[in-house]
Amino acid sequence: MIEVKIKPLTVNQAWQGRRYKTDEYKAYEFALMHLLPKKITLPQKPYRIYLEFGISSKLADWDNPIKPFQDILQKKYGFNDRDVFEGIVKKVIVKKGEEYVRFKIETMQ
């Protein structure tokens, strides 16, 4: 593993000014709030989260869908993403119209 001694830059530090949700984000959030199970049992903190994104574009970056999806998850289920200490993310190429998201939240051992 390669280590570089530098403080990581946060998303909030990367852009100036206020960011606003797009209409597309608002529609995505609305849909997810209704499609996600009403309740899940959260394990003890700290969390490990598994995310799998079925994406139809081979050009899509693997990490782009993480933050919006995770923010909506925490809003729906009432946890804080600062308690996520490990994430495992997988990008799967699927046919257009067959896109999906899978997730699992567990406690770190």
C-alpha positions in Angstrom: 0.0 0.0 0.0 1.3 3.5 -0.9 1.0 6.2 1.7 1.1 10.0 1.1 1.4 12.3 4.0 -1.3 14.9 3.2 -4.7 15.8 4.8 -7.5 14.5 2.6 -9.7 17.2 1.0 -13.4 16.9 1.7 -16.2 17.5 -0.8 -17.2 20.6 1.1 -13.7 22.0 0.8 -13.4 21.2 -2.9 -16.0 23.8 -4.1 -16.8 27.4 -3.2 -20.2 28.7 -2.4 -23.3 26.8 -1.8 -24.3 23.8 -3.8 -28.0 23.3 -4.7 -29.8 20.0 -5.4 -30.7 19.7 -9.0 -34.2 18.7 -10.1 -32.8 15.3 -11.1 -31.3 14.8 -7.6 -34.6 15.8 -6.0 -36.5 13.3 -8.2 -33.9 10.6 -7.3 -34.2 11.3 -3.6 -38.0 11.2 -3.8 -38.0 7.9 -5.7 -35.5 6.3 -3.3 -37.4 7.5 -0.2 -40.4 5.5 -1.5 -38.5 2.5 -3.0 -36.2 1.8 0.0 -37.6 -0.5 2.7 -39.5 1.5 5.3 -37.3 0.3 8.1 -34.0 -1.5 8.5 -32.3 -2.6 11.7 -29.1 -0.7 12.0 -26.2 -2.5 13.6 -23.9 -1.0 16.2 -21.5 1.7 15.2 -19.0 2.0 13.6 -20.5 0.9 10.2 -19.1 -0.9 7.2 -21.2 -0.3 4.1 -21.4 -2.4 1.0 -22.6 -0.7 -2.2 -23.2 -2.2 -5.6 -24.2 0.0 -8.5 -25.6 -1.5 -11.6 -24.7 1.1 -14.2 -25.4 1.1 -17.9 -22.7 3.5 -19.0 -19.1 2.1 -19.2 -17.9 5.7 -19.0 -19.4 6.3 -15.5 -16.9 6.7 -12.7 -17.3 4.1 -10.0 -17.4 6.6 -7.2 -19.9 9.2 -8.5 -23.0 7.6 -7.2 -21.7 7.0 -3.6 -22.3 10.3 -1.9 -25.8 11.0 -3.2 -27.0 7.5 -2.4 -25.3 7.4 1.0 -26.8 10.8 1.9 -30.3 9.6 1.1 -29.7 6.4 3.1 -28.7 8.4 6.2 -31.8 10.7 5.8 -34.1 7.7 5.4 -32.7 5.6 8.2 -31.5 8.2 10.7 -27.8 7.5 10.9 -24.8 9.8 10.3 -22.4 8.9 7.6 -19.5 10.0 9.8 -20.1 6.7 11.5 -19.2 4.8 8.3 -15.6 3.8 8.7 -15.3 1.3 5.8 -16.9 1.1 2.4 -16.8 -1.5 -0.2 -18.1 -0.4 -3.6 -18.7 -2.4 -6.7 -19.6 -1.1 -10.2 -21.4 -3.6 -12.5 -22.1 -2.8 -16.1 -25.7 -3.7 -17.0 -28.0 -3.1 -20.0 -29.8 0.2 -20.2 -33.1 0.0 -18.3 -31.7 -2.7 -15.9 -29.8 -0.3 -13.5 -30.0 -0.9 -9.8 -28.4 -0.2 -6.4 -27.7 -2.8 -3.7 -26.5 -2.0 -0.2 -25.8 -3.6 3.1 -24.8 -1.9 6.4 -23.1 -3.9 9.0 -21.0 -3.3 12.1 -17.2 -3.4 11.8 -15.7 -6.3 13.7 
